[in-house]
Amino acid sequence: MLDFSNKVVWITGASSGIGEALTYAFAKSNAKVIISARREDELVRVKNNVNSENIFVLPMDVTMPETFDLKVGEAIKAFGSIDILLHNSGISHRSWVNDTDMEVHRRVMEVNYFGCIGLTKAILPYFMEKNKGHFAVISSVSGKLSIPMRSAYCASKHAIQGYFDGLRAEVWRNNIKVTVVCPGFVRTNISFNALKANGEINNVMDNTIGNGYPVEKVAEQILKVIHAEKFEAYVGKKMGKEQISLLVNRFFPNLFKLIVRKHIPK
C-alpha cells in the first residue's frame, strides 16, 4: 500500500464519484484529507464513512471565486499545511451544439475550468513561498479528443490540459509538481447529473458510464500516478476503447474523426 502519512491532501468535488473514492483511498494510505464540495451533508457522510479525525470537512462552491482566499486559509489551518491540491470538481452535459443554451456552456466552463484555475491561483503563492507543492488535476480522455454532444465538456477539459501544461513549465524551479490525470469511462453519476441543452438535469445514466471502470479501482490508479509525480497519465480499463481511441487519435487523427462521425447518436 502507498504511504501518504506525511501528506495533507485537499480534494474538491469530494462528495461523490471519483472525489469520494479518492477520499477513502487517501485515508487508507494514512494521509490527512480536506474534503470540499457544495453539499456539506454529503461531505459529512463521506467523513463518517472513514470515521477518522484526519478528515476535515470544508464546504465550498468552486463557482464563487470571491471565497477562495478565505477557503485556502481555512484549509491550511485545518492540519497546518497543504501538500497536494487535487482538483476534481466537474460537471458535464448531453446536448447538441446547435441546441445548447450559452448559459450551459458558461456553467460547464465555470465549474470545470475557471473554478479550477481560480483556486490554483489562490493557493499558488503559498506553494511558492514554501517552495513545495503538488497540483493534481482530474481531466478526462475528453481533454485529448472530442465527441458529439459533449462539446462544452470537451472544451473545458482541453482548456485544463493547456493551462496546467503551461503552469508546470513555469513553476518547476519552485519544486511544484503538476499531474494531469485522464480517466476513461468511470462508473459514477456524471451522466445522471449532466446538464441538458436548457440547463435541466439529465437524470439518465449513459450505458458507457454505467458499464464503466469501477471508481474504487480508478482511485487506486490515481494515487499511484500522484505518488510517482507523473506529468500526465491515463487511468481506467487497460486497452479499453477509450485508451485505443487515444492511440488512434494520436497516430491517425483523420481516421479517428471519420470513426467518430459514424458513431454519432441519432
ChimeraX attribute file (.defattr): number of C-alpha atoms within 10 A of each C-alpha:
attribute: neighborCount
match mode: 1-to-1
recipient: residues
	/A:1	9
	/A:2	13
	/A:3	14
	/A:4	17
	/A:5	13
	/A:6	10
	/A:7	18
	/A:8	25
	/A:9	27
	/A:10	26
	/A:11	25
	/A:12	26
	/A:13	25
	/A:14	29
	/A:15	26
	/A:16	19
	/A:17	18
	/A:18	26
	/A:19	24
	/A:20	23
	/A:21	21
	/A:22	27
	/A:23	27
	/A:24	21
	/A:25	21
	/A:26	22
	/A:27	22
	/A:28	16
	/A:29	16
	/A:30	17
	/A:31	20
	/A:32	26
	/A:33	28
	/A:34	27
	/A:35	29
	/A:36	27
	/A:37	23
	/A:38	18
	/A:39	16
	/A:40	16
	/A:41	13
	/A:42	18
	/A:43	24
	/A:44	18
	/A:45	12
	/A:46	21
	/A:47	24
	/A:48	12
	/A:49	10
	/A:50	16
	/A:51	11
	/A:52	12
	/A:53	10
	/A:54	16
	/A:55	26
	/A:56	19
	/A:57	20
	/A:58	22
	/A:59	22
	/A:60	19
	/A:61	17
	/A:62	26
	/A:63	19
	/A:64	14
	/A:65	18
	/A:66	10
	/A:67	14
	/A:68	21
	/A:69	15
	/A:70	11
	/A:71	19
	/A:72	19
	/A:73	15
	/A:74	14
	/A:75	24
	/A:76	17
	/A:77	11
	/A:78	19
	/A:79	17
	/A:80	10
	/A:81	16
	/A:82	24
	/A:83	18
	/A:84	22
	/A:85	21
	/A:86	26
	/A:87	24
	/A:88	23
	/A:89	26
	/A:90	23
	/A:91	19
	/A:92	26
	/A:93	28
	/A:94	24
	/A:95	22
	/A:96	15
	/A:97	15
	/A:98	8
	/A:99	11
	/A:100	20
	/A:101	15
	/A:102	13
	/A:103	12
	/A:104	21
	/A:105	21
	/A:106	15
	/A:107	19
	/A:108	23
	/A:109	25
	/A:110	20
	/A:111	20
	/A:112	28
	/A:113	25
	/A:114	21
	/A:115	20
	/A:116	23
	/A:117	19
	/A:118	19
	/A:119	21
	/A:120	20
	/A:121	12
	/A:122	18
	/A:123	22
	/A:124	17
	/A:125	11
	/A:126	17
	/A:127	22
	/A:128	15
	/A:129	10
	/A:130	12
	/A:131	14
	/A:132	19
	/A:133	22
	/A:134	20
	/A:135	25
	/A:136	27
	/A:137	23
	/A:138	22
	/A:139	29
	/A:140	24
	/A:141	23
	/A:142	21
	/A:143	22
	/A:144	17
	/A:145	18
	/A:146	19
	/A:147	14
	/A:148	15
	/A:149	20
	/A:150	17
	/A:151	19
	/A:152	25
	/A:153	27
	/A:154	25
	/A:155	21
	/A:156	27
	/A:157	26
	/A:158	20
	/A:159	18
	/A:160	24
	/A:161	22
	/A:162	11
	/A:163	13
	/A:164	20
	/A:165	16
	/A:166	12
	/A:167	15
	/A:168	17
	/A:169	12
	/A:170	11
	/A:171	18
	/A:172	13
	/A:173	12
	/A:174	14
	/A:175	15
	/A:176	22
	/A:177	21
	/A:178	26
	/A:179	25
	/A:180	27
	/A:181	24
	/A:182	23
	/A:183	25
	/A:184	25
	/A:185	25
	/A:186	23
	/A:187	22
	/A:188	19
	/A:189	17
	/A:190	24
	/A:191	22
	/A:192	18
	/A:193	18
	/A:194	23
	/A:195	23
	/A:196	20
	/A:197	22
	/A:198	13
	/A:199	18
	/A:200	12
	/A:201	15
	/A:202	18
	/A:203	14
	/A:204	13
	/A:205	17
	/A:206	15
	/A:207	11
	/A:208	13
	/A:209	18
	/A:210	17
	/A:211	13
	/A:212	16
	/A:213	21
	/A:214	18
	/A:215	20
	/A:216	18
	/A:217	17
	/A:218	23
	/A:219	24
	/A:220	18
	/A:221	19
	/A:222	26
	/A:223	18
	/A:224	14
	/A:225	20
	/A:226	23
	/A:227	13
	/A:228	10
	/A:229	16
	/A:230	15
	/A:231	16
	/A:232	18
	/A:233	17
	/A:234	21
	/A:235	24
	/A:236	23
	/A:237	18
	/A:238	12
	/A:239	11
	/A:240	12
	/A:241	12
	/A:242	19
	/A:243	19
	/A:244	12
	/A:245	19
	/A:246	20
	/A:247	14
	/A:248	16
	/A:249	18
	/A:250	13
	/A:251	10
	/A:252	12
	/A:253	15
	/A:254	11
	/A:255	11
	/A:256	17
	/A:257	15
	/A:258	10
	/A:259	14
	/A:260	13
	/A:261	11
	/A:262	8
	/A:263	10
	/A:264	10
	/A:265	7
	/A:266	3
